[in-house]
């Protein structure tokens, strides 16, 4: 099993990796399929199913689908060009993707929110179609956005287990935490060293280091934008950005003798909230492992760099590699999708990744790193995904702040021990998977239960 650090961390656009980035990627994939087909398309259609339908408006799934079919991609997203394209499509009822003729696409009629049963492969399903001049479907593909910006076709979804079972050729092909610890013990290497060796099987050292440097740069830039921007977030809830005000208050309190020790928690929270306010506004973020949980990990890195003596930016790569190893295990053996397993799969996995990364760069052994990840995940088990009005705002923004605090606490507790503990990380991940499967659909990113129905939406 190999999931790259660049699979777990992707540069993209808010507010959702599964509901915004995924549909945009699916649209781009369908265009590529269409370019290679013998058909002569005249129009496009799309239908959204399951959670993509129920919370699609709040997650900008409609916009993302339209833009994907117009040729936009998350990693190269340009907000001004996107707005211009959406305006043109609304006016003309056509999209003009590169390498294809102008195609009929009237969002009001050709983009359908299907509130019936979910498609069989995943809660986040969509069907994309190309039509001929008479309006008959000539090409169709089903896509599943499975969280974190990952997209599978129906066939890929059915064969996912077989694909994952294929040997990757990596020197340390661990598929779970137990194998990871065994390989670390046998090799004498840290988790980051094993993960780096795996990455170098596929790319050069320069590509790896430059890529990770860019990931942290985008993460940190997102924090910085969030710390200086105020105003009201879009979507209708009129949620006020708070990171800027909190940050200014914290700066003003620096050096005061009467500052309470627990104020450090506010620093962790404000870094995370800055990211998720940017995400909610549709800004550029890095999936970590998802957009909805994008604030946890960068907040913990920033806390470490700014507030922990001895921290060094030169170790950020080790942090990311360790976190990616844990995230890959969570995704491979359970899920990182809120629509599949609730927020335990998003913020829970993010906290486990961040706790592992922090523990590693603070000198933790592989056993302590695994313990840190387990502590963080264990205390998110059962967390539902219930965004008010389908927006990635309430409770998502604050939840990232608390996830960062839990991650730091988990790493600290693990470092106080010797790595021996009762509940293995693999057991916590399996519990997350089982809990997610048992969780009622209304608590899994449909906005049909929880806070989403107990908080006024106006």
VOPAGU-2260 file (C-alpha; in pm, 1 decimal, decimal comma):
REM VOPAGU-2260
SITE   aa  ch    i         X         Y         Z
SITE  UNK   A    0       0,0       0,0       0,0
SITE  UNK   A    1     141,0     336,5    -100,7
SITE  UNK   A    2     -26,0     673,8     -69,6
SITE  UNK   A    3     211,2     958,5    -137,4
SITE  UNK   A    4     249,8    1263,4      81,7
SITE  UNK   A    5     118,5    1444,8    -226,6
SITE  UNK   A    6    -192,1    1226,0    -224,9
SITE  UNK   A    7    -269,0    1307,5     136,6
SITE  UNK   A    8    -186,6    1677,3      96,9
SITE  UNK   A    9    -321,1    1842,5    -218,5
SITE  UNK   A   10    -330,6    2210,8    -305,1
SITE  UNK   A   11    -687,6    2296,9    -386,3
SITE  UNK   A   12    -980,0    2527,2    -330,2
SITE  UNK   A   13   -1247,8    2550,8     -60,5
SITE  UNK   A   14   -1486,8    2481,4      85,3
SITE  UNK   A   15   -1474,2    2100,6      50,2
SITE  UNK   A   16   -1230,5    1845,8     -85,7
SITE  UNK   A   17   -1505,4    1589,5    -141,7
SITE  UNK   A   18   -1784,6    1824,4    -251,3
SITE  UNK   A   19   -1586,0    2095,5    -432,8
SITE  UNK   A   20   -1247,9    1959,8    -540,8
SITE  UNK   A   21   -1375,6    1608,7    -615,8
SITE  UNK   A   22   -1655,8    1712,6    -853,4
SITE  UNK   A   23   -1420,5    1954,6   -1028,8
SITE  UNK   A   24   -1169,4    1672,1   -1078,0
SITE  UNK   A   25   -1448,9    1442,0   -1197,4
SITE  UNK   A   26   -1553,3    1700,2   -1454,4
SITE  UNK   A   27   -1198,0    1725,5   -1583,5
SITE  UNK   A   28   -1169,6    1346,1   -1601,9
SITE  UNK   A   29   -1493,4    1324,5   -1800,2
SITE  UNK   A   30   -1368,9    1583,4   -2046,5
SITE  UNK   A   31   -1053,4    1377,0   -2096,7
SITE  UNK   A   32   -1268,6    1069,3   -2156,2
SITE  UNK   A   33   -1475,5    1263,9   -2405,6
SITE  UNK   A   34   -1169,8    1389,7   -2591,7
SITE  UNK   A   35   -1056,7    1032,1   -2647,2
SITE  UNK   A   36   -1397,3     902,0   -2757,6
SITE  UNK   A   37   -1517,7     860,5   -3118,4
SITE  UNK   A   38   -1840,2    1050,3   -3045,0
SITE  UNK   A   39   -1930,6    1400,4   -3154,3
SITE  UNK   A   40   -2085,5    1559,6   -2845,1
SITE  UNK   A   41   -2320,5    1856,4   -2856,6
SITE  UNK   A   42   -2407,8    1892,2   -2488,2
SITE  UNK   A   43   -2338,8    1786,8   -2129,5
SITE  UNK   A   44   -2551,6    1685,4   -1832,0
SITE  UNK   A   45   -2476,0    1605,0   -1468,8
SITE  UNK   A   46   -2665,1    1456,8   -1175,0
SITE  UNK   A   47   -2554,8    1475,3    -811,5
SITE  UNK   A   48   -2651,9    1203,4    -563,0
SITE  UNK   A   49   -2638,7    1132,0    -191,5
SITE  UNK   A   50   -2445,1    1383,5      14,6
SITE  UNK   A   51   -2339,4    1569,8    -299,9
SITE  UNK   A   52   -2708,1    1647,5    -352,5
SITE  UNK   A   53   -2810,6    1714,8       7,4
SITE  UNK   A   54   -2526,4    1954,8      90,6
SITE  UNK   A   55   -2414,0    2041,3    -259,5
SITE  UNK   A   56   -2539,0    2399,7    -256,5
SITE  UNK   A   57   -2364,3    2482,0      69,6
SITE  UNK   A   58   -2044,8    2308,0     -41,4
SITE  UNK   A   59   -2040,8    2478,0    -385,1
SITE  UNK   A   60   -2075,2    2141,0    -559,6
SITE  UNK   A   61   -2284,9    2294,3    -835,4
SITE  UNK   A   62   -2020,6    2559,8    -905,8
SITE  UNK   A   63   -1742,3    2302,0    -892,9
SITE  UNK   A   64   -1919,9    2065,6   -1131,2
SITE  UNK   A   65   -1985,2    2344,5   -1381,3
SITE  UNK   A   66   -1626,0    2465,2   -1360,3
SITE  UNK   A   67   -1489,4    2111,8   -1391,7
SITE  UNK   A   68   -1688,5    2062,7   -1710,9
SITE  UNK   A   69   -1550,2    2395,6   -1830,6
SITE  UNK   A   70   -1194,2    2270,6   -1786,1
SITE  UNK   A   71   -1095,7    2410,3   -1444,5
SITE  UNK   A   72    -878,6    2213,9   -1199,5
SITE  UNK   A   73    -836,5    2265,5    -821,9
SITE  UNK   A   74    -457,0    2296,6    -825,6
SITE  UNK   A   75    -458,6    2572,7   -1088,0
SITE  UNK   A   76    -784,5    2739,9    -983,7
SITE  UNK   A   77    -806,4    3111,8   -1057,3
SITE  UNK   A   78   -1096,9    3281,7    -881,1
SITE  UNK   A   79   -1137,3    3571,6   -1123,5
SITE  UNK   A   80   -1128,7    3346,0   -1430,1
SITE  UNK   A   81   -1374,4    3109,1   -1263,9
SITE  UNK   A   82   -1621,3    3387,9   -1190,3
SITE  UNK   A   83   -1596,0    3510,9   -1548,4
SITE  UNK   A   84   -1653,4    3159,9   -1681,1
SITE  UNK   A   85   -1957,7    3103,6   -1459,2
SITE  UNK   A   86   -2110,0    3432,7   -1574,4
SITE  UNK   A   87   -2053,9    3342,3   -1939,3
SITE  UNK   A   88   -2200,7    2993,6   -1894,8
SITE  UNK   A   89   -2509,9    3134,9   -1722,5
SITE  UNK   A   90   -2559,1    3381,1   -2008,8
SITE  UNK   A   91   -2490,4    3151,8   -2305,0
SITE  UNK   A   92   -2592,4    2808,9   -2176,4
SITE  UNK   A   93   -2269,9    2661,3   -2313,6
SITE  UNK   A   94   -1929,1    2552,1   -2188,0
SITE  UNK   A   95   -1612,2    2575,5   -2395,2
SITE  UNK   A   96   -1362,6    2323,8   -2252,2
SITE  UNK   A   97   -1017,4    2308,6   -2413,7
SITE  UNK   A   98    -989,5    2055,7   -2695,4
SITE  UNK   A   99   -1364,9    2019,2   -2744,2
SITE  UNK   A  100   -1631,1    2214,7   -2931,2
SITE  UNK   A  101   -1866,6    2446,6   -2749,8
SITE  UNK   A  102   -2114,4    2224,0   -2565,3
SITE  UNK   A  103   -2469,1    2297,6   -2452,5
SITE  UNK   A  104   -2489,7    2312,6   -2073,4
SITE  UNK   A  105   -2764,8    2507,1   -1903,1
SITE  UNK   A  106   -2701,7    2472,4   -1527,0
SITE  UNK   A  107   -3069,2    2529,2   -1446,4
SITE  UNK   A  108   -3176,5    2226,0   -1650,2
SITE  UNK   A  109   -2867,9    2013,9   -1708,6
SITE  UNK   A  110   -2742,6    1997,7   -1348,6
SITE  UNK   A  111   -2977,2    1786,0   -1135,2
SITE  UNK   A  112   -2972,8    1745,4    -757,4
SITE  UNK   A  113   -3111,2    1393,1    -705,4
SITE  UNK   A  114   -3235,3    1356,8    -346,0
SITE  UNK   A  115   -3324,5     990,8    -383,3
SITE  UNK   A  116   -3113,7     698,7    -259,9
SITE  UNK   A  117   -2736,7     731,0    -285,1
SITE  UNK   A  118   -2553,7     555,1    -564,5
SITE  UNK   A  119   -2423,5     213,0    -453,3
SITE  UNK   A  120   -2049,5     287,3    -454,7
SITE  UNK   A  121   -2027,6     578,9    -208,8
SITE  UNK   A  122   -2236,7     850,1     -44,2
SITE  UNK   A  123   -2074,2    1108,8    -273,8
SITE  UNK   A  124   -2181,3    1001,6    -621,1
SITE  UNK   A  125   -2230,6    1186,2    -948,5
SITE  UNK   A  126   -2316,8    1088,2   -1305,2
SITE  UNK   A  127   -2176,4    1287,7   -1597,1
SITE  UNK   A  128   -2321,3    1253,4   -1946,0
SITE  UNK   A  129   -2247,0    1374,6   -2297,1
SITE  UNK   A  130   -2535,7    1413,9   -2542,3
SITE  UNK   A  131   -2565,0    1438,3   -2919,1
SITE  UNK   A  132   -2745,1    1705,3   -3118,6
SITE  UNK   A  133   -3081,7    1539,3   -3046,1
SITE  UNK   A  134   -3014,2    1532,2   -2673,2
SITE  UNK   A  135   -2957,1    1157,2   -2651,6
SITE  UNK   A  136   -2685,6    1033,6   -2415,6
SITE  UNK   A  137   -2384,5     906,8   -2610,2
SITE  UNK   A  138   -2132,3     875,0   -2326,4
SITE  UNK   A  139   -2184,9     838,1   -1951,0
SITE  UNK   A  140   -1962,7     780,6   -1649,0
SITE  UNK   A  141   -2028,6     751,7   -1277,4
SITE  UNK   A  142   -1780,4     910,4   -1038,6
SITE  UNK   A  143   -1741,6     883,7    -663,1
SITE  UNK   A  144   -1572,3    1158,6    -464,4
SITE  UNK   A  145   -1439,8     953,1    -175,2
SITE  UNK   A  146   -1286,1    1229,3      37,3
SITE  UNK   A  147    -967,5    1432,2      34,1
SITE  UNK   A  148   -1003,6    1513,5    -335,9
SITE  UNK   A  149    -977,1    1145,9    -436,6
SITE  UNK   A  150   -1211,2    1049,8    -722,3
SITE  UNK   A  151   -1292,1     701,3    -852,3
SITE  UNK   A  152   -1501,1     587,5   -1146,3
SITE  UNK   A  153   -1758,7     317,7   -1083,3
SITE  UNK   A  154   -1521,3      53,1   -1220,0
SITE  UNK   A  155   -1231,4     184,3   -1013,4
SITE  UNK   A  156   -1449,4     181,0    -703,4
SITE  UNK   A  157   -1543,1    -182,6    -760,5
SITE  UNK   A  158   -1176,1    -279,1    -811,8
SITE  UNK   A  159   -1030,9     -57,9    -536,8
SITE  UNK   A  160    -948,6    -351,9    -313,0
SITE  UNK   A  161    -761,9    -537,5    -585,8
SITE  UNK   A  162    -566,5    -226,3    -683,9
SITE  UNK   A  163    -467,9    -157,3    -320,9
SITE  UNK   A  164    -347,1    -515,3    -282,8
SITE  UNK   A  165     -95,9    -485,1    -566,6
SITE  UNK   A  166     266,9    -450,9    -452,5
SITE  UNK   A  167     395,2     -95,6    -485,7
SITE  UNK   A  168     765,0    -177,9    -501,1
SITE  UNK   A  169     830,5      49,2    -201,4
SITE  UNK   A  170    1101,9     -58,1      41,9
SITE  UNK   A  171     860,2     -20,5     337,6
SITE  UNK   A  172     511,1    -118,5     212,9
SITE  UNK   A  173     328,9    -110,5     547,3
SITE  UNK   A  174     -49,9    -134,8     525,3
SITE  UNK   A  175    -132,2     -78,2     890,9
SITE  UNK   A  176      26,3      57,7    1205,7
SITE  UNK   A  177     142,3    -280,7    1330,8
SITE  UNK   A  178     338,8    -342,4    1010,6
SITE  UNK   A  179     474,5      12,5    1026,8
SITE  UNK   A  180     610,0     -42,9    1377,5
SITE  UNK   A  181     754,8    -382,8    1286,8
SITE  UNK   A  182     936,8    -235,1     986,5
SITE  UNK   A  183    1063,6      56,8    1194,0
SITE  UNK   A  184    1199,6    -180,3    1455,7
SITE  UNK   A  185    1362,8    -409,0    1199,7
SITE  UNK   A  186    1517,4    -122,7    1001,2
SITE  UNK   A  187    1606,7     110,1    1287,0
SITE  UNK   A  188    1448,4     391,9    1090,6
SITE  UNK   A  189    1193,1     649,7    1197,8
SITE  UNK   A  190     849,8     662,9    1036,4
SITE  UNK   A  191     954,5     973,8     842,8
SITE  UNK   A  192    1269,6     800,1     716,2
SITE  UNK   A  193    1069,1     500,3     593,2
SITE  UNK   A  194     811,3     724,0     432,6
SITE  UNK   A  195    1085,4     928,3     265,0
SITE  UNK   A  196    1242,1     610,6     125,9
SITE  UNK   A  197     904,1     508,8     -13,7
SITE  UNK   A  198     857,2     848,3    -176,6
SITE  UNK   A  199    1204,9     837,1    -332,0
SITE  UNK   A  200    1104,1     516,9    -509,3
SITE  UNK   A  201     877,0     733,4    -727,4
SITE  UNK   A  202    1047,0    1075,5    -745,0
SITE  UNK   A  203    1379,5    1249,3    -694,1
SITE  UNK   A  204    1490,2    1395,2    -363,0
SITE  UNK   A  205    1462,4    1746,1    -507,3
SITE  UNK   A  206    1108,3    1684,9    -630,3
SITE  UNK   A  207    1012,9    1555,2    -287,8
SITE  UNK   A  208    1170,0    1838,9     -90,5
SITE  UNK   A  209    1046,8    2110,8    -327,4
SITE  UNK   A  210     697,3    1964,5    -326,0
SITE  UNK   A  211     680,0    1949,3      52,9
SITE  UNK   A  212     816,4    2301,3      80,3
SITE  UNK   A  213     537,3    2421,8    -146,0
SITE  UNK   A  214     275,8    2238,7      60,3
SITE  UNK   A  215     390,5    2411,5     378,9
SITE  UNK   A  216     415,0    2745,4     199,8
SITE  UNK   A  217      53,2    2720,6      82,8
SITE  UNK   A  218     -57,5    2608,9     430,0
SITE  UNK   A  219     123,6    2893,3     602,0
SITE  UNK   A  220       6,7    3150,7     345,9
SITE  UNK   A  221    -348,0    3036,3     415,5
SITE  UNK   A  222    -295,2    3093,2     789,6
SITE  UNK   A  223    -154,8    3439,3     721,7
SITE  UNK   A  224    -447,3    3540,7     499,6
SITE  UNK   A  225    -693,2    3418,8     757,4
SITE  UNK   A  226    -524,0    3612,6    1036,1
SITE  UNK   A  227    -558,8    3946,6     858,1
SITE  UNK   A  228    -898,7    3911,4     689,4
SITE  UNK   A  229   -1230,7    3992,0     852,2
SITE  UNK   A  230   -1588,5    4019,8     731,3
SITE  UNK   A  231   -1886,1    3787,6     686,8
SITE  UNK   A  232   -1848,3    3443,1     532,8
SITE  UNK   A  233   -2064,2    3363,1     227,1
SITE  UNK   A  234   -2358,1    3126,0     230,7
SITE  UNK   A  235   -2635,4    3297,7     422,8
SITE  UNK   A  236   -2555,7    3206,0     784,1
SITE  UNK   A  237   -2380,8    3542,2     826,2
SITE  UNK   A  238   -2098,5    3379,6    1021,2
SITE  UNK   A  239   -1844,0    3642,8    1115,6
SITE  UNK   A  240   -1474,8    3576,7    1068,9
SITE  UNK   A  241   -1308,9    3576,6    1411,9
SITE  UNK   A  242    -946,7    3474,4    1355,3
SITE  UNK   A  243    -826,6    3829,7    1285,5
SITE  UNK   A  244    -979,5    3973,3    1603,3
SITE  UNK   A  245    -860,4    3686,9    1822,1
SITE  UNK   A  246    -510,5    3710,5    1678,3
SITE  UNK   A  247    -492,0    4084,4    1738,7
SITE  UNK   A  248    -604,8    4034,5    2099,1
SITE  UNK   A  249    -344,1    3763,1    2152,9
SITE  UNK   A  250     -70,6    3985,2    2013,8
SITE  UNK   A  251    -178,4    4268,1    2244,6
SITE  UNK   A  252    -160,2    4036,6    2546,7
SITE  UNK   A  253     192,9    3914,4    2474,2
SITE  UNK   A  254     432,6    3995,9    2754,4
SITE  UNK   A  255     159,2    4058,2    3011,5
SITE  UNK   A  256     236,0    3893,7    3344,2
SITE  UNK   A  257    -125,8    3803,9    3411,4
SITE  UNK   A  258    -185,1    3603,6    3091,1
SITE  UNK   A  259    -337,3    3266,0    3179,3
SITE  UNK   A  260    -138,9    2954,2    3081,0
SITE  UNK   A  261    -437,1    2814,7    2890,5
SITE  UNK   A  262    -411,2    3107,1    2647,2
SITE  UNK   A  263    -176,6    2887,8    2443,9
SITE  UNK   A  264    -489,0    2695,8    2340,9
SITE  UNK   A  265    -619,1    3014,5    2180,7
SITE  UNK   A  266    -305,8    3034,7    1966,7
SITE  UNK   A  267    -357,9    2678,1    1844,1
SITE  UNK   A  268    -724,0    2750,8    1773,6
SITE  UNK   A  269    -668,7    3079,6    1594,7
SITE  UNK   A  270    -422,8    2926,9    1349,0
SITE  UNK   A  271    -674,4    2651,7    1266,1
SITE  UNK   A  272    -968,3    2890,2    1248,3
SITE  UNK   A  273    -775,1    3116,2    1012,2
SITE  UNK   A  274    -736,2    2826,0     768,6
SITE  UNK   A  275   -1095,5    2712,6     789,3
SITE  UNK   A  276   -1234,6    3061,5     752,3
SITE  UNK   A  277   -1030,9    3086,7     433,1
SITE  UNK   A  278   -1164,1    2747,8     327,1
SITE  UNK   A  279   -1523,4    2851,1     397,5
SITE  UNK   A  280   -1468,2    3158,9     181,1
SITE  UNK   A  281   -1352,8    2942,8    -111,5
SITE  UNK   A  282    -984,5    3026,5     -74,8
SITE  UNK   A  283    -676,9    2819,7    -154,7
SITE  UNK   A  284    -606,6    2550,3     102,6
SITE  UNK   A  285    -424,9    2218,3     130,8
SITE  UNK   A  286    -626,0    1904,8     203,1
SITE  UNK   A  287    -498,3    1769,9     533,5
SITE  UNK   A  288    -642,7    1515,6     472,5
SITE  UNK   A  289    -959,9    1701,7     365,0
SITE  UNK   A  290   -1067,9    2063,6     327,0
SITE  UNK   A  291   -1314,5    2041,1     613,3
SITE  UNK   A  292   -1024,4    1935,6     838,5
SITE  UNK   A  293    -759,3    2147,1     664,6
SITE  UNK   A  294    -682,6    2366,9     965,4
SITE  UNK   A  295    -573,4    2107,2    1220,2
SITE  UNK   A  296    -235,7    2005,1    1085,0
SITE  UNK   A  297    -103,5    2347,7     972,9
SITE  UNK   A  298    -216,0    2491,4    1306,3
SITE  UNK   A  299     -10,1    2233,5    1493,6
SITE  UNK   A  300     294,7    2296,5    1272,6
SITE  UNK   A  301     261,2    2670,8    1323,9
SITE  UNK   A  302     217,7    2623,3    1700,6
SITE  UNK   A  303     533,1    2410,8    1707,4
SITE  UNK   A  304     737,5    2658,6    1503,4
SITE  UNK   A  305     620,4    2970,3    1687,8
SITE  UNK   A  306     583,6    2848,2    2044,5
SITE  UNK   A  307     799,3    2540,1    2109,1
SITE  UNK   A  308    1168,5    2599,1    2192,5
SITE  UNK   A  309    1403,6    2422,5    1956,2
SITE  UNK   A  310    1156,5    2394,7    1668,4
SITE  UNK   A  311    1309,1    2427,4    1322,9
SITE  UNK   A  312    1147,3    2480,0     984,0
SITE  UNK   A  313    1397,8    2230,0     843,6
SITE  UNK   A  314    1197,2    1953,6    1014,1
SITE  UNK   A  315     860,4    2040,7     858,6
SITE  UNK   A  316     923,3    1775,3     594,2
SITE  UNK   A  317     958,7    1508,2     863,8
SITE  UNK   A  318     634,4    1631,9    1018,2
SITE  UNK   A  319     450,1    1604,6     685,0
SITE  UNK   A  320     594,4    1263,6     601,3
SITE  UNK   A  321     502,2    1119,6     941,2
SITE  UNK   A  322     153,2    1267,9     920,1
SITE  UNK   A  323     107,9    1133,2     567,0
SITE  UNK   A  324     203,9     783,9     683,0
SITE  UNK   A  325     -67,9     792,2     949,3
SITE  UNK   A  326    -321,2     947,9     711,7
SITE  UNK   A  327    -254,3     679,3     454,1
SITE  UNK   A  328    -321,2     407,5     710,3
SITE  UNK   A  329    -649,0     576,7     811,8
SITE  UNK   A  330    -762,5     605,5     451,0
SITE  UNK   A  331    -651,1     255,8     352,1
SITE  UNK   A  332    -818,0      80,6     645,8
SITE  UNK   A  333   -1116,6     306,6     712,1
SITE  UNK   A  334   -1205,0     642,0     556,4
SITE  UNK   A  335   -1126,5    1013,5     554,4
SITE  UNK   A  336   -1472,0    1099,7     419,0
SITE  UNK   A  337   -1728,6    1277,7     634,2
SITE  UNK   A  338   -2004,5    1154,8     404,2
SITE  UNK   A  339   -1892,0     798,9     467,7
SITE  UNK   A  340   -1792,9     794,8     835,8
SITE  UNK   A  341   -1878,0    1134,1     985,2
SITE  UNK   A  342   -1637,3    1398,2    1112,0
SITE  UNK   A  343   -1437,1    1137,4    1304,4
SITE  UNK   A  344   -1298,7    1046,0     961,6
SITE  UNK   A  345   -1204,1    1406,8     882,7
SITE  UNK   A  346   -1104,7    1600,0    1195,1
SITE  UNK   A  347   -1032,6    1273,4    1378,8
SITE  UNK   A  348    -790,4    1157,1    1112,0
SITE  UNK   A  349    -642,1    1507,2    1086,1
SITE  UNK   A  350    -579,3    1518,1    1461,7
SITE  UNK   A  351    -415,2    1174,3    1450,8
SITE  UNK   A  352    -189,5    1288,6    1166,7
SITE  UNK   A  353     -98,7    1613,8    1340,6
SITE  UNK   A  354     -33,5    1442,1    1674,3
SITE  UNK   A  355     195,2    1190,4    1504,6
SITE  UNK   A  356     385,2    1462,3    1319,6
SITE  UNK   A  357     435,3    1672,7    1630,6
SITE  UNK   A  358     544,4    1376,3    1837,6
SITE  UNK   A  359     796,8    1280,4    1569,4
SITE  UNK   A  360     963,7    1621,7    1538,6
SITE  UNK   A  361     979,5    1650,1    1916,2
SITE  UNK   A  362    1190,4    1335,8    1936,8
SITE  UNK   A  363     927,9    1066,8    1975,5
SITE  UNK   A  364    1005,6     704,7    1894,5
SITE  UNK   A  365     791,9     522,3    1636,6
SITE  UNK   A  366     602,8     363,3    1925,4
SITE  UNK   A  367     533,8     703,7    2082,1
SITE  UNK   A  368     427,8     843,0    1743,6
SITE  UNK   A  369     178,6     559,4    1697,7
SITE  UNK   A  370      54,6     617,5    2052,7
SITE  UNK   A  371       5,7     989,3    1983,9
SITE  UNK   A  372    -198,7     916,6    1671,9
SITE  UNK   A  373    -411,4     666,0    1858,8
SITE  UNK   A  374    -485,5     900,9    2148,5
SITE  UNK   A  375    -592,9    1176,5    1910,3
SITE  UNK   A  376    -815,4     951,3    1701,5
SITE  UNK   A  377    -967,2     765,8    1996,0
SITE  UNK   A  378   -1109,3    1086,1    2138,8
SITE  UNK   A  379   -1279,8    1181,1    1814,5
SITE  UNK   A  380   -1455,1     846,1    1771,1
SITE  UNK   A  381   -1826,4     881,1    1703,7
SITE  UNK   A  382   -1807,7    1245,2    1594,2
SITE  UNK   A  383   -2081,9    1322,7    1345,7
SITE  UNK   A  384   -2072,5    1547,4    1040,1
SITE  UNK   A  385   -2367,4    1787,4    1071,8
SITE  UNK   A  386   -2285,0    2117,6     898,7
SITE  UNK   A  387   -2552,9    2380,9     949,9
SITE  UNK   A  388   -2716,3    2470,5     618,0
SITE  UNK   A  389   -2465,9    2242,5     444,7
SITE  UNK   A  390   -2191,3    2502,3     487,1
SITE  UNK   A  391   -1838,4    2417,9     602,0
SITE  UNK   A  392   -1866,4    2678,0     879,3
SITE  UNK   A  393   -2061,6    2564,0    1185,7
SITE  UNK   A  394   -1935,6    2356,3    1362,9
SITE  UNK   A  395   -1644,9    2297,2    1124,6
SITE  UNK   A  396   -1432,3    2607,3    1184,8
SITE  UNK   A  397   -1415,7    2580,4    1564,9
SITE  UNK   A  398   -1395,1    2201,7    1542,1
SITE  UNK   A  399   -1058,6    2236,3    1367,1
SITE  UNK   A  400    -934,6    2452,5    1653,0
SITE  UNK   A  401   -1032,5    2191,8    1909,0
SITE  UNK   A  402    -885,0    1920,4    1688,3
SITE  UNK   A  403    -550,1    2101,4    1695,9
SITE  UNK   A  404    -563,8    2129,2    2074,9
SITE  UNK   A  405    -640,2    1756,3    2104,0
SITE  UNK   A  406    -354,2    1674,7    1866,4
SITE  UNK   A  407    -101,3    1869,1    2073,2
SITE  UNK   A  408    -232,5    1715,3    2395,1
SITE  UNK   A  409    -213,2    1365,8    2244,6
SITE  UNK   A  410     147,3    1418,2    2133,4
SITE  UNK   A  411     241,1    1552,1    2475,6
SITE  UNK   A  412      82,8    1257,2    2656,1
SITE  UNK   A  413     255,4    1011,0    2423,9
SITE  UNK   A  414     593,0    1176,6    2484,1
SITE  UNK   A  415     538,8    1136,7    2859,1
SITE  UNK   A  416     517,2     760,9    2809,2
SITE  UNK   A  417     734,8     492,6    2652,4
SITE  UNK   A  418     504,0     398,5    2366,3
SITE  UNK   A  419     337,2     107,8    2543,6
SITE  UNK   A  420     -40,0     143,7    2561,4
SITE  UNK   A  421    -356,8     -64,4    2569,5
SITE  UNK   A  422    -541,2      36,7    2251,4
SITE  UNK   A  423    -339,3       5,8    1928,4
SITE  UNK   A  424    -390,0     262,0    1653,4
SITE  UNK   A  425    -516,9     -12,6    1423,6
SITE  UNK   A  426    -796,1     -88,8    1672,0
SITE  UNK   A  427    -896,4     277,2    1686,0
SITE  UNK   A  428    -902,8     296,5    1304,7
SITE  UNK   A  429   -1112,7     -20,4    1280,2
SITE  UNK   A  430   -1347,7     122,9    1543,1
SITE  UNK   A  431   -1380,1     441,5    1339,6
SITE  UNK   A  432   -1472,9     234,7    1035,4
SITE  UNK   A  433   -1728,4      24,7    1223,8
SITE  UNK   A  434   -1878,3     331,5    1392,2
SITE  UNK   A  435   -1903,0     506,6    1057,8
SITE  UNK   A  436   -2081,1     213,5     899,4
SITE  UNK   A  437   -2329,6     203,7    1189,1
SITE  UNK   A  438   -2382,3     580,8    1196,5
SITE  UNK   A  439   -2719,3     696,9    1063,2
SITE  UNK   A  440   -2699,0     867,8     724,8
SITE  UNK   A  441   -2846,2    1188,9     866,1
SITE  UNK   A  442   -2527,7    1237,8    1067,9
SITE  UNK   A  443   -2293,9    1192,3     769,6
SITE  UNK   A  444   -2269,0    1522,8     579,8
SITE  UNK   A  445   -2630,9    1535,4     470,4
SITE  UNK   A  446   -2732,4    1820,4     705,3
SITE  UNK   A  447   -3040,7    1614,6     798,7
SITE  UNK   A  448   -2949,9    1567,2    1165,4
SITE  UNK   A  449   -2752,8    1700,3    1460,5
SITE  UNK   A  450   -2668,2    2069,2    1476,5
SITE  UNK   A  451   -2785,4    2110,4    1119,4
SITE  UNK   A  452   -3150,5    2073,5    1227,6
SITE  UNK   A  453   -3127,2    2221,0    1576,9
SITE  UNK   A  454   -2976,9    2557,6    1484,4
SITE  UNK   A  455   -3188,7    2812,5    1295,3
SITE  UNK   A  456   -3074,5    2832,1     932,6
SITE  UNK   A  457   -3172,6    3192,9     878,4
